């Protein structure tokens, strides 16, 4: 093996057309770290770490003394042969060997130093990874890679956060993003601020660098230490430039080459210390105070608007209420199209179960279009859902029985009456069987039947039972007390009453009484009537006779009223109470019979009571009852299989029998299936179907289905808008005003963020300064000395180690490659957040040491890009089948253990066609394309073919380049 021992940083300069090598004053001499590490590894010896970070500034400038000092440094540490040629002030030419010649000229295991020099580029950064892995192996504190990642994804209270946990609510005033960001980038930022380590994936153009810049700015505002790691120098420069645009460049440490960039870093540290008083003055200005107040006011308003919009978004996309989101309801409904009111039924139909009802609707409509037609015989039927073929035969028998029974009844009745009874008539008559039997009972004698015949044709309003009963009561009241006078003829009652009244008046004076007793012509008539009634001729007898005369007059009055009723016959002529009572009883029987007969509308016009004797009349009624005697039992049996409508319809039109039988035979199975389907529907589903049919007027499925879908969606929209009024804000100006206000506030906050970031970064620099008793600042004093001195300059790694706290207050954010991180920072959790950019281009083993230095991780990259590759590097291949070992890139490894956030907004393509191919075939259609509006308005094709007569010459096709540039 041949390798350099020392590296002398130089630069090439042209002077007078000659090339000269000039030492670089900004970079010191170093040992070949790769050689020292390889020596220690293969010889199984511990390497003195002081050699790795040795500063050659302490060594002599005299070349001979310098070589002697090198010898003294190495003689006890490395077995190397220093021969006298080394101390000659002359370089020997670098000699090239073939392998066989080299092996013949040198011994195996012997190290010999030659005074040769070779000009070239010798990267040393990768060698700094080795000590990190050695430390990891020696400490043995990490069980496996999963524990390594989980330890770096914890919430702020120290509890391990689930990988799929939603980011906790982060108030707007805690988020400092000076650059534009979309919703996906904001999601990643809030996930990081919630304590999660995450993987961010997205192709170029989705704003990964913008996200990284925002994250670093946010962490700087929160007083955190951030490290951005990337193997691509250009990626680091992009982020550095973005932050430098908002004047944060002084607070960033950019390390491309930890040796060459040392002087720039030291100068920046010194400049930061020099600006402490200036930072204080700027932060104490009135403008700074007002800016902070305005910032918090804007943030609170943004939080309020975002909360309302989040509520709107949640309700707009929430599908828990009805199975689909309100957004989909709005997009798939039309309030101006026909709809039915199903506000009582819609809650029983959610869209996750809608397919089942849609299937039922289609089947039901297809069946109903045939079986619910007005002309279909079995439209109104008993349910066939549980019927079998045996039941079909029974139904056929019932169908045949109904017309036959009616014909038999008609034939029986025709022998006695010219009566055409329908089934309804027959049912009505047999339903009043008790009344007909009562009619027969009432007409049990000829007298009653005679009375019945006399009144049967009278109107019911004329033959009042109430009037007759009242008349009976007042007539019989005449027989109470002394009763009516029985001896006088009816035509003498008036004169006798006057004579009796004159006698009663004469009693009032003695003279009048004497005159009446001796001179009245009626004195003997009164006395004879008294004797006829068995009363004495005295005051009592006269009073009793007067009472009887009054009763007799009342009786005659009421009997006269009875005689004026033509429908009453055989009114008693005597004044016997018993005869009058019996007469009224038979009249009431006859009247009840008349009322019952009047209800028999089916036969009352056919049966002529005037032409029939009582026996004939009663016989006809009995014949009707006998003929219809079996009807109730038969009807009960019929109604087990047929509906009342079908029975009535069939009885009225016997010629429909064949139609019933043929359709039953043809459609029996389909009717059974249809009714089973109908029985399986809930009340709400049946109600919906009926409303749809009422609106459309038919069962055509192609009309019912869109009507139902629109009606259901409108009903759910009304429900959601009533329950969540925020959804209605879109219909008013409120939503537009909220969006406009939010856009303006976000822009204002972004401007304020830049000022707040500078204030907080400056404040961190001068916060917690310490002074001695002479009021001289002690903080940064020694650090300032180390970065300002011209000789014996410390390596950057030593400076950071010795003054870590002070240094990170001055420069809290660092940008470096993985190798530079290992070369500059100690192997410990130095940073609060480590960000890996372009992780898909970084080998996983190169990123682990840098990740170890952070408490939290963000790994950004694009899994669709080419895997990392180094043409001249040989990687160790392990025969073990370990999934972690199969992950080449750091992005792949991180994706196995960390939550992934996809950036889906693509901004770089002027035309959608340019990125659409990749979006479709590589990114699963996740990308949201935002083309350039002005470019689209030009309606130019995104791709076009141009043939250019170019020539490839000197690694260049100038003609093609000029054509492209001019397009």
Secondary structure, 3 states (H helix, E strand, C coil): CCCCCEECCEEEEEECCEEEEEECCCCCCEECHHHHHHHHHHCCCCCCHHHCCCCHHHCCCCHHHHHHHHHHHHCCCCCCECCHHHHCCCCECCCCCCHHHHHHHCCCCCCECCCECCCCCCCCHHHHHHHHHHHHHHHCCCCCHHHHHHCCCECCCCCECCCCCCCCCCCHHHCCCCCCCCHHHHHHHHHHHCCCCEEEECCCCCCHHHHHHHHHHHHHHCCCCEEEECCCHHHHHHHHHHHHHCCCHHHEEEECCCCCCHHHHHHHHHHHHHCHHHHHHHHCCHHHHHHHHHHHHHHHHHHHHHHHHHHHHHHHHCCCCCCCCHHHHHHCCCCCCCCCCCCCCHHHCCCCCHHHHHHHHHHHHHHHHHHCCCCCCCCCCCCCCCCCHHHHHHHHHHHHHHHHHHHHHHHHHHCCCCCCCCHHHHHHHHHCHHHHHHHHHHCCCHHHHHHHHHHCCCCCCCCCHHHHHHHHHHHHHCCCCCCCCCCCCHHHHHHHHHHHHHHHHHCCCHHHHHHHHHHCCCHHHHHHHHHHHCCCCCHHHHHHHHHHHHHHHHHHHHHHHHHCCCCCCCCCCCCCHHHHHHHHHHHHHHHHHHHHHHHCCCCCCCCCHHHCCHHHHHHHHHHHHHHCCCHHHHHHHHCCCCCHHHHHHHHHCHHHHHHHHHHHHHHHHHHHHHHHHHHCCCHHHHHHHHHHHHHHCCCCHHHHHHHHHHHHHHHHHHHHHHHCHHHHHHHCHHHHHHHHHHHHHHHHHHHHHHHHHHHHHHHHHHCCCCECCCCCECCCHHHHHHHHCCCCCCCHHHHHHHCHHHHHHHCCEEEECHHHHHHHCCCCCCECEEEECCHHHCEHHHHHHHHHCECCEEEEECCCCCCCCCCCCCCCCCCCCCCCCCCCEHHHHHHCCCEEEECCEECCCCCHHHHHHHHHHCCCCCCEECCCHHHHHCCCCCCCCCCCCCCCECCECHHHHHHHHHC
